[in-house]
Amino acid sequence: MAEEMLKMAIKVTENLERSIRPLIGWEKSNEIVKIGADGTPTKRIDLIAENIAISSLEKFCSAILISEEIGFKVIGRGTPKYIVILDPIDGTYNALNDIPIYSVSLAMGKISNDKMEKIKKLTSIDNTGGELEEYQKNLNKILKEFVKENFTINDLSIGVVKNISTGDTYYAEKDKGAYVLKNGKENEKRKIGISNIKNLKDSSMGVFAYGLSSETLNFIKDRKIRRIRIFGSIALEMCYVARGSLDAYINVNETTRLCDMAAGYIILKEAGGEITTKNGMPMNLRLDIAEKSSFICSNKDLHKKLVGTFGNKWRLKPTKIGIISRHDNEESLNVAYNTVKYLENKGIDYKLDKGIHNALKDRLNATLMDEVQDISHIISIGGDGTVLRASKLIEGNEIPIICVDMGTVGFLTEFGKEDVYNAIDSVLNGNYTIEKRTKLSGFINYGLKGVNKADNSNDSNKQKFISDALNEVVITTNNPAKIMDFEVYINGILAENVRADGIIVSTPNGSTAYSLSAGGPIIEPTVDAFIIVPICPFKLSSRPLVVDGNSEIKLKVMKKSAMVVVDGSKEEGLLSKGDEITFRKSNSYTYFVKGSNFYNKVKKLSLME
């Protein structure tokens, strides 16, 4: 039956291809003839293509058709045996303008015997004395509701997408893989599969063109990926991901329609791809013309990164929670202990950071968190220092932190100790918001002497990368009361000569930390910017500087030596005269479960009185 259905779907797309080709360039093809069932204008070429598809389908079978223009219709004779989702021309604009990227998209599913019996009962309505037109209208309405409530995109088992301009046919049958017929020829058949690119910066990605969100535009602007492509045919672009020509394809707005994606969805899944909503939730669209969704499709490695960037994959129930805490404070240890007991009562697995594991090993039989690959969330119990440790521990993984305040300042912490259980419950219920914080990455270029004071090597022009900073990187003298000279470059342009005890390069997140104490401004943590703050400058004119978050910041040491400290805790290197340190936005972020309002924290800590 499945083989018969596949042959039927391929035959219909071939008939459509032959019929559509002569319409390309016809001046009347572009005329708007009505508003389609999906609410968008129907061009003459769309309507002709849909009628041809209906005629072709009716020669082979009886079916329930859901199509972009006609909406919902029962076609053929007798009780429907199949459900067909059709987009007669995906990429109408391209077709009308002879841009060779447009396709026929068709997905099919067999209606099970039990559902066919229910449909028979629904269609056996007594029409005695009634008008035929009214009877058919009511029948259509009844069947439409039945399909909407009882079928989803996952009930479809065949997907066929035909590139009309090239003749290539992509197809898949559930559990049997995905294939392409070059030029539609069976003797040029080959199996297709997704790419194995793991890093965003190496990837090529397709983007849905309409309604690009500011988040998507910033993602493109930040150069997180190697290439962006916009082709204008959703079904084909999904097939390009399925065959590995594109590494990913996304639409993070809730605008992708069922008819646009049904066939491509099956092909992509059978090619080994991941496709979910932007929040990482399974695609489960009901078979209704009005259904719309966001989507992200790619391989598993890229999918995780893209969902972490554009959505909230953490709405899914946590799999395992890591706990990091101050272990030199009895109150913090008690909160950590009670948190563990609460997680145990909720049936949530957990692991403990080394320090707290050792401190509580006599009270708990817990597992050590020696890696974070299987951790979905981290609870940080302590002050800002504990949060910074948690951020370092995560090392760029997309793991959100639940920050519980046990410190004396606690600007990074979001929840009081009395709120810890409510915070956990919110996470377990998926009723929470993630806030993404920018980090700072940097590397040292050693100057003419080529001496790395940190490891005593003598490799000229040697480069050393430093750890990513959530708050700030400080370049300061290692000799107290010795003033230093710097040249500050922004995107290669000399911005200022600074004489000071040191310089702070801060993220927005760190604007309320050392940067603030040194005279820097308070910046909302989601602002795309960095702050350069001289420490005790010699000149009164040396003021803090706020630069765009996509800037490259370079500091050159002109005199004496300096040390580089990341987030106030770790010396990352020593600089000598002529050495340079360059900063850019990190490729990774730190994610926080949002709790307190930023300005409430500012007021609470008396920073704005």
KAJOGI-V563577 format. One line per field, one symbol per residue. phi: phi as a letter, one per 20 degrees, with the letter a starting at -180 (. if undefined). burial: + if it has 16 or more other C-alpha atoms within 10 Angstrom, else -. A space follows every 50 residues. Layout:
phi = ???
burial = ???
This chain:
phi = .fffffffffffffffgffegfefnffefefedaeffendfeegffffff fffffffffdadbeddcfeencbecndnffdcdcdccfceogggffdlef cbbdcbccbeffffffffffffeeefdfmeeffffffffgfffffffged ccgfeecccccdfffdnfdebbcgmcncbcdflmeffdebfdbffdfddg fdedcecffemgfffffffffflfcfbdccdnbggfffffffenfdeabc beeeceegffdgffgfffffenedbbffenegfbffebfefcbebccaef ffgfffffedccfefffgebdeccbfddcffffffffffgfffffemdfb cdfgfffffdfedcddefeebdfdeebcdddqdffffffffffflnfedf deedeceedmfefdcfffdfffffffffemdbdddedfdddbbddefgfm deffcmecefmfdcedffdedadddbfecgmdfddcddddlndfeaecda frcdddeggefddggffeofeecgfefeaccdcfelffefffdgcdcgfe fddcddeebmcbddcdlmccfdrdddgnfccdcbfffdcddcffcffgff fgfgelecd
burial = ----++-+++-+++-++--+--++----++-----+++---+++++++++ -+++-++---++++++++++++++++--++++++++++++++++++---- +++++++++++----+--+---+---------------++--++-++--- +++++++++++++++-++++++++--++++++++----+--++++-+--+ --++++++-------+-------++-+---++++++++++++++++++++ +++--++++++++++++++++++++++++++-+-+++++-++++++++++ -++++++++++++++--+-++++++++----++-++--++--+----+++ ++++-++--+-----+-++--+--++++++++++++++-+++++-+++++ +++++++--++++++++--+--++--++-+-+-++++++++++++++--+ ++--------+-+--+++++++++++++----++++++++-------+++ ++++++++++++++++-+-++++-+--++++++++++----+-+-+--++ ++++++++++++++++++--+++++++++++++++++++++++++----- +--------
